[in-house]
């Protein structure tokens, strides 16, 4: 078994021919003669164009969103199984969307977060904060920007913000009460 090894002189060094061979990675999108590769379309763009051509008619179909948040479960026959949620009573008792209630709930949640932050700050500062100054700020006697101690200033600002949230929530409750009263009067008249 006699094999002949071919040698090539490369930069003055004798190297076996097999050592100079490199396997080139195949380009899965090909090349166009007389056009540099950097002018070709990006492969991601090609895939997007194919998807657009394939699924374009499906995406162009008109779509009406569902009015009910609750979706039916599909039983083993492939038919929807609404259960108790498909009845007329469910839609009759389902509360109507009230934007005032949503805004009020968000404000209450933000106020709760503020109260938690205030509690954390009070625990951290215990004897350092002068609570009389904060009470004066809440009553409107002292302006917040007149406080020089940073911790007291921060606690006073958060307390003022919590009070503003409370007043705003109270106004929204009154407005909702008035709206409910008007709806009841319209229903009975």
Secondary structure, 3 states (H helix, E strand, C coil): CCCCCCEEEECCEEEEHHHHCCCCCCCCCCCCCCCCHHHCCCHHHHHHHHHHHHHHHHHCCCCCCCCCCCCCEECCCCCEECHHHHCHHHHHHCCCCCHHHHHHHHHHHHHHHHHHHHHHHHHHHCCCCCHHHHHHHHHCCCCHHHCCCHHHHHHHHHHHHHHHHHHHHHHHHHHHHHHHHHHHHHHHC
